[in-house]
Amino acid sequence: MELDRSEPLPPDLLAELAERGEVRIFARNQKVIAEGERSDCLYVLVSGELKVYTQDERGRELVYNVLRAGELFGELFLDGDVRSASVSALTEAHCIVVDQALTHGLIRSYPAFAEFLIRKLIARVRHATQLSKRLALNDVFERTVALLEQAARPNNGVRLIPAALTQQEIANRIGATREMVNHVIGELTRGGFLERNEKRELIITRELPRR
């Protein structure tokens, strides 16, 4: 799944928010925002990684996005409605919290902030459209391969899949079951496209097939 990689905050704007907002630290797996709650602030991720997701009553997740340093989130509070998704820390995360009064003040008096916020909202709409398209038109094999390609990191001359990206996490991110993802990874392994190292981490050994 291709993640929303819209532009990060410009350094001068980040410095302005850091000076005027409140810095909070969230531990790994700690929830930052809960779906359905009301809130009056937005957040800027300074360091760490966060996931944006929804969860049903049986605990099944669908991950909409993974956020990295420099990204802004929680801006939908501006319409006064409840939060439409949850956000949790994948790693320890440092965030700047910008309250409602400061947010509205910046929108009115800081054109660069208002422009950035508009571009961010447009990028999120485009990302949501692409996500819906992939879920509707691509099969599980294609979505799994796309996510593996996106998540792979260079490591000593090979492309390594981070250990944190478990089969269940892949399933959550692409809208499938763990069993279906297990089947796809098994096919790729048997075909020689993936192998496991001594730490049981997945390595991409050659270009992954699209179908």
Contacts in CASP RR format, 6 or more apart in sequence:
PFRMAT RR
TARGET T0000
AUTHOR 0000-0000-0000
METHOD contacts of the structure
MODEL  1
MELDRSEPLPPDLLAELAERGEVRIFARNQKVIAEGERSDCLYVLVSGEL
KVYTQDERGRELVYNVLRAGELFGELFLDGDVRSASVSALTEAHCIVVDQ
ALTHGLIRSYPAFAEFLIRKLIARVRHATQLSKRLALNDVFERTVALLEQ
AARPNNGVRLIPAALTQQEIANRIGATREMVNHVIGELTRGGFLERNEKR
ELIITRELPRR
1 131 0 8 1.000
1 134 0 8 1.000
1 143 0 8 1.000
1 146 0 8 1.000
1 147 0 8 1.000
1 150 0 8 1.000
1 173 0 8 1.000
1 174 0 8 1.000
2 130 0 8 1.000
2 134 0 8 1.000
2 146 0 8 1.000
2 150 0 8 1.000
3 65 0 8 1.000
3 66 0 8 1.000
3 127 0 8 1.000
3 150 0 8 1.000
4 65 0 8 1.000
4 123 0 8 1.000
4 124 0 8 1.000
4 127 0 8 1.000
6 71 0 8 1.000
6 119 0 8 1.000
6 120 0 8 1.000
6 123 0 8 1.000
6 124 0 8 1.000
6 127 0 8 1.000
7 116 0 8 1.000
7 119 0 8 1.000
7 123 0 8 1.000
8 69 0 8 1.000
8 70 0 8 1.000
8 71 0 8 1.000
9 17 0 8 1.000
9 44 0 8 1.000
9 70 0 8 1.000
9 71 0 8 1.000
9 72 0 8 1.000
9 116 0 8 1.000
10 112 0 8 1.000
10 116 0 8 1.000
12 112 0 8 1.000
13 110 0 8 1.000
13 112 0 8 1.000
13 113 0 8 1.000
13 116 0 8 1.000
14 44 0 8 1.000
14 46 0 8 1.000
14 70 0 8 1.000
14 96 0 8 1.000
16 106 0 8 1.000
16 110 0 8 1.000
16 113 0 8 1.000
17 44 0 8 1.000
17 96 0 8 1.000
17 98 0 8 1.000
17 106 0 8 1.000
18 44 0 8 1.000
18 46 0 8 1.000
18 96 0 8 1.000
20 98 0 8 1.000
20 102 0 8 1.000
21 96 0 8 1.000
21 97 0 8 1.000
21 98 0 8 1.000
21 99 0 8 1.000
21 102 0 8 1.000
22 96 0 8 1.000
22 97 0 8 1.000
22 99 0 8 1.000
23 46 0 8 1.000
23 94 0 8 1.000
23 95 0 8 1.000
23 96 0 8 1.000
23 97 0 8 1.000
24 94 0 8 1.000
24 95 0 8 1.000
24 96 0 8 1.000
24 97 0 8 1.000
25 92 0 8 1.000
25 93 0 8 1.000
25 94 0 8 1.000
25 95 0 8 1.000
26 32 0 8 1.000
26 89 0 8 1.000
26 92 0 8 1.000
26 93 0 8 1.000
26 94 0 8 1.000
26 95 0 8 1.000
27 89 0 8 1.000
27 92 0 8 1.000
28 89 0 8 1.000
28 90 0 8 1.000
28 91 0 8 1.000
28 92 0 8 1.000
29 88 0 8 1.000
29 89 0 8 1.000
30 88 0 8 1.000
30 89 0 8 1.000
31 86 0 8 1.000
31 87 0 8 1.000
31 88 0 8 1.000
31 89 0 8 1.000
32 43 0 8 1.000
32 50 0 8 1.000
32 87 0 8 1.000
32 88 0 8 1.000
32 89 0 8 1.000
32 93 0 8 1.000
32 95 0 8 1.000
33 39 0 8 1.000
33 43 0 8 1.000
33 73 0 8 1.000
33 74 0 8 1.000
33 83 0 8 1.000
33 85 0 8 1.000
33 86 0 8 1.000
33 87 0 8 1.000
34 83 0 8 1.000
34 86 0 8 1.000
35 54 0 8 1.000
35 55 0 8 1.000
35 82 0 8 1.000
35 83 0 8 1.000
35 84 0 8 1.000
35 85 0 8 1.000
35 86 0 8 1.000
36 82 0 8 1.000
36 83 0 8 1.000
36 84 0 8 1.000
37 82 0 8 1.000
37 83 0 8 1.000
38 80 0 8 1.000
38 82 0 8 1.000
38 83 0 8 1.000
39 74 0 8 1.000
39 77 0 8 1.000
39 83 0 8 1.000
40 77 0 8 1.000
40 99 0 8 1.000
40 100 0 8 1.000
41 74 0 8 1.000
41 77 0 8 1.000
41 97 0 8 1.000
41 98 0 8 1.000
41 99 0 8 1.000
41 100 0 8 1.000
41 103 0 8 1.000
42 72 0 8 1.000
42 73 0 8 1.000
42 74 0 8 1.000
42 75 0 8 1.000
42 77 0 8 1.000
42 78 0 8 1.000
42 97 0 8 1.000
42 98 0 8 1.000
42 103 0 8 1.000
43 72 0 8 1.000
43 73 0 8 1.000
43 74 0 8 1.000
43 87 0 8 1.000
43 95 0 8 1.000
43 96 0 8 1.000
43 97 0 8 1.000
43 98 0 8 1.000
44 70 0 8 1.000
44 71 0 8 1.000
44 72 0 8 1.000
44 95 0 8 1.000
44 96 0 8 1.000
44 98 0 8 1.000
45 67 0 8 1.000
45 68 0 8 1.000
45 69 0 8 1.000
45 70 0 8 1.000
45 71 0 8 1.000
45 72 0 8 1.000
45 73 0 8 1.000
45 93 0 8 1.000
45 94 0 8 1.000
45 95 0 8 1.000
46 69 0 8 1.000
46 70 0 8 1.000
46 94 0 8 1.000
46 95 0 8 1.000
46 96 0 8 1.000
47 69 0 8 1.000
47 93 0 8 1.000
47 94 0 8 1.000
48 68 0 8 1.000
48 69 0 8 1.000
48 89 0 8 1.000
48 90 0 8 1.000
48 91 0 8 1.000
48 92 0 8 1.000
48 93 0 8 1.000
48 94 0 8 1.000
49 66 0 8 1.000
49 67 0 8 1.000
49 68 0 8 1.000
49 89 0 8 1.000
49 90 0 8 1.000
49 91 0 8 1.000
49 93 0 8 1.000
50 66 0 8 1.000
50 67 0 8 1.000
50 73 0 8 1.000
50 87 0 8 1.000
50 88 0 8 1.000
50 89 0 8 1.000
50 90 0 8 1.000
50 93 0 8 1.000
51 63 0 8 1.000
51 65 0 8 1.000
51 66 0 8 1.000
51 67 0 8 1.000
51 87 0 8 1.000
51 88 0 8 1.000
51 90 0 8 1.000
52 63 0 8 1.000
52 64 0 8 1.000
52 65 0 8 1.000
52 66 0 8 1.000
52 67 0 8 1.000
52 73 0 8 1.000
52 85 0 8 1.000
52 86 0 8 1.000
52 87 0 8 1.000
53 61 0 8 1.000
53 62 0 8 1.000
53 63 0 8 1.000
53 64 0 8 1.000
53 85 0 8 1.000
53 86 0 8 1.000
53 87 0 8 1.000
53 88 0 8 1.000
53 172 0 8 1.000
54 61 0 8 1.000
54 62 0 8 1.000
54 64 0 8 1.000
54 85 0 8 1.000
54 86 0 8 1.000
55 61 0 8 1.000
55 62 0 8 1.000
55 86 0 8 1.000
60 172 0 8 1.000
61 172 0 8 1.000
62 172 0 8 1.000
62 173 0 8 1.000
62 175 0 8 1.000
63 169 0 8 1.000
63 172 0 8 1.000
63 173 0 8 1.000
64 85 0 8 1.000
64 128 0 8 1.000
64 131 0 8 1.000
65 127 0 8 1.000
66 90 0 8 1.000
66 173 0 8 1.000
67 73 0 8 1.000
67 87 0 8 1.000
72 116 0 8 1.000
72 117 0 8 1.000
72 120 0 8 1.000
73 87 0 8 1.000
74 83 0 8 1.000
74 87 0 8 1.000
75 117 0 8 1.000
75 120 0 8 1.000
75 121 0 8 1.000
76 83 0 8 1.000
76 84 0 8 1.000
77 83 0 8 1.000
77 100 0 8 1.000
78 103 0 8 1.000
90 164 0 8 1.000
98 106 0 8 1.000
106 113 0 8 1.000
106 114 0 8 1.000
107 113 0 8 1.000
107 114 0 8 1.000
107 117 0 8 1.000
108 114 0 8 1.000
134 142 0 8 1.000
134 143 0 8 1.000
134 146 0 8 1.000
135 143 0 8 1.000
135 174 0 8 1.000
135 175 0 8 1.000
138 146 0 8 1.000
140 174 0 8 1.000
140 176 0 8 1.000
140 180 0 8 1.000
140 181 0 8 1.000
140 184 0 8 1.000
141 184 0 8 1.000
141 187 0 8 1.000
141 211 0 8 1.000
142 210 0 8 1.000
142 211 0 8 1.000
143 174 0 8 1.000
143 175 0 8 1.000
143 176 0 8 1.000
144 170 0 8 1.000
144 174 0 8 1.000
144 176 0 8 1.000
144 181 0 8 1.000
144 184 0 8 1.000
144 185 0 8 1.000
145 184 0 8 1.000
145 188 0 8 1.000
145 208 0 8 1.000
145 209 0 8 1.000
145 210 0 8 1.000
147 165 0 8 1.000
147 170 0 8 1.000
147 173 0 8 1.000
147 174 0 8 1.000
148 161 0 8 1.000
148 170 0 8 1.000
148 194 0 8 1.000
148 202 0 8 1.000
148 204 0 8 1.000
148 208 0 8 1.000
149 204 0 8 1.000
149 208 0 8 1.000
151 161 0 8 1.000
151 162 0 8 1.000
151 165 0 8 1.000
152 159 0 8 1.000
152 160 0 8 1.000
152 161 0 8 1.000
152 204 0 8 1.000
153 159 0 8 1.000
153 160 0 8 1.000
153 161 0 8 1.000
153 162 0 8 1.000
154 160 0 8 1.000
158 203 0 8 1.000
158 204 0 8 1.000
158 205 0 8 1.000
159 203 0 8 1.000
159 204 0 8 1.000
160 197 0 8 1.000
160 201 0 8 1.000
160 202 0 8 1.000
160 203 0 8 1.000
160 204 0 8 1.000
161 201 0 8 1.000
161 202 0 8 1.000
161 203 0 8 1.000
161 204 0 8 1.000
162 201 0 8 1.000
163 199 0 8 1.000
163 200 0 8 1.000
163 201 0 8 1.000
167 178 0 8 1.000
167 181 0 8 1.000
167 182 0 8 1.000
167 185 0 8 1.000
168 178 0 8 1.000
168 181 0 8 1.000
170 176 0 8 1.000
170 181 0 8 1.000
171 177 0 8 1.000
171 178 0 8 1.000
171 180 0 8 1.000
171 181 0 8 1.000
174 181 0 8 1.000
185 194 0 8 1.000
185 202 0 8 1.000
186 194 0 8 1.000
188 194 0 8 1.000
188 208 0 8 1.000
188 209 0 8 1.000
189 195 0 8 1.000
189 196 0 8 1.000
192 205 0 8 1.000
192 206 0 8 1.000
193 204 0 8 1.000
193 205 0 8 1.000
193 206 0 8 1.000
193 207 0 8 1.000
193 208 0 8 1.000
193 209 0 8 1.000
194 202 0 8 1.000
194 203 0 8 1.000
194 204 0 8 1.000
194 205 0 8 1.000
195 202 0 8 1.000
195 203 0 8 1.000
195 205 0 8 1.000
196 202 0 8 1.000
196 203 0 8 1.000
197 203 0 8 1.000
END
